[in-house]
């Protein structure tokens, strides 16, 4: 059965387009949020060629496809958005049976998961470019460097746009409205306000902030826009919705984001940065424990991007920055935990997938695939990353490690950006080895994860 036929069969067996409130995918599963889960035929889904298993968890119906899930997800989304499909309207939040935190993580994951392959590709391109520049093959002041750097950096600089687009798709908001809200924060006339005379919006002061490479403002804005768009669709005549809904969305949400939601997101990030700088100045070892242990959580919520200005300020003022040097322990903890999963898992397809994530992480320093595809998949791994990162961060704190040349990617090509290099390598080794040992000793599946894995393996054998 080809991918489009499989997508059609799955869609029919979950109750058709009219029963689908939302669908995302992770490393191996299509995750359906249905209006009526009782309409899904789990037995027939399990018997469908190409389906490895079905898991009902957290208010979702999860259809296990394996590493080829992306090839089924794409035609599935085409079927859901085709003119012959019923319009999928979001249902009230009370129909969600998951916890608030589960819904928050699902929202963030749904907005960021589609970007993971591009993160990895752009990270590898940037890492190779840095090596070529260091070797003199592609000098940093050359035109070719500028063009290739733009190719690798664009996904991160324009992150508010891409996050806005996929967050809108996740919540049932018009996707381009979410993208344009993010784009408005980077529009030249708005960014010019950062250096010009202070401006106001109907006497309300405009806080002009650099929103490049941020995700919190877009996530907040799209979440609020989902309520506005739902209200407009319920109260406007159908023949007026096509142009009035996006017009009102933008007229209301862009000012609201600029005046309220953006500054709130920025304040959250700045507060985190101020707290981190205070810890660093008070005690490097304690700062290493905190940064090494909890950096991964900052990455999950996207707050880490807003720490870049603090890192740059430290580099400019002091010639070195300890914040990212200490946080790097979490990166190596993620690698160690994921390598442990790679060694212990008996699922050959998943082993291959984790292996590709590890190669990407080592070469590019982009760890989002490891975070979302491995660590968030098995909740037992989260405390292991925290413990291993904290211990490694403490080692880095003892050695007073510093980032001496700006980069935001920790990979084999950028190790020389840190000093003293001996202490930094010790931090990296301790984080990696402790994380690996924890997985090898305690395993990586909780009881709930093991039950799901058993169901998947049974389904695989049956197929």
C-alpha angles and dihedrals in degrees: 000000000000123000097259093050090047091050090051092049092049092047091051092049095051090057103275131274093303090062096051115097093172143336133200133162137223130192095306111358143072105224113207125192103198132195089222114018089188090072092064114098102217095178094054090043091055090050093051115111109250095026114108098188148325125240125186108203139143094006091306136110105221118198111201112220104155129226091332091066093114091059090057096039093059097057089039091059089048090055092049092050098042119116091245092057122091115253109261109227119191115246125226117283093246088073088066108097095187125099121263092252091049090053092047092051090045090052094049092044092048091052095047106032095078088055096055098091090050091048089054095045094046091046093053091047091051093046093051090047091054090052092048090050091050091051091049092242092115109020117213091238095053128106093238091055090052092050096046092042089054089052092053098038101043096082090057098041093049094039094125089063097049094042090049091053097050094038088055091050089050094053098038095253119140100276096220090053089059091047093049092050087057092043092052089062089059098039110126096237090055097042089050088066089072091073104025131077114301113272134198137210107225089332092314109121114243114227103212109206133170101250097176113130093012128126107178096077092051093046092050094044095050091046091055091042090057090065093045094048092047089053093048094049090051096050107032124082112258094240090057099045098081093069106013097055096056091040093054092040092057096039091055104030102046094056091041090052094046094045103035121000098044095050089046091054090044091049091052090052094044091049090054090049094049091050090050093050090050091053092049093051092045101047128348094202093052089044089052091052092050097041096041092045101044107027090098090060090052088053091051091055094040093237091123092076091065091058090070093088090053091050091049091047091052091049092049095046101037107017090242142053124214097187100077092033089060094040089056088077087073090055092056090044089056090050092048094049092047092049088053090053089048090054097043105039116100093196103103094197092050091045089057091048094049089047091056090049090051093051090049091048094048095046101036106021090230104137101170091101089055093046097047100028099043116008099042089043092062111040091196089070096061097075089044091057090047094050096044093044092048093052092047091045090054089055089051090049091054089052093045091231117198138190103233101176119040118253132136097205123082109204141129090277097054102045090106089065089077131072144234080032093197094057091043091053088049090053090049094047095047093048093048097044095045091049092048092048092051092054094045092049102039103024125228106256126086118208092267092049091048091052090052092046090050090052090050093049092049090049090049093052091048091051 
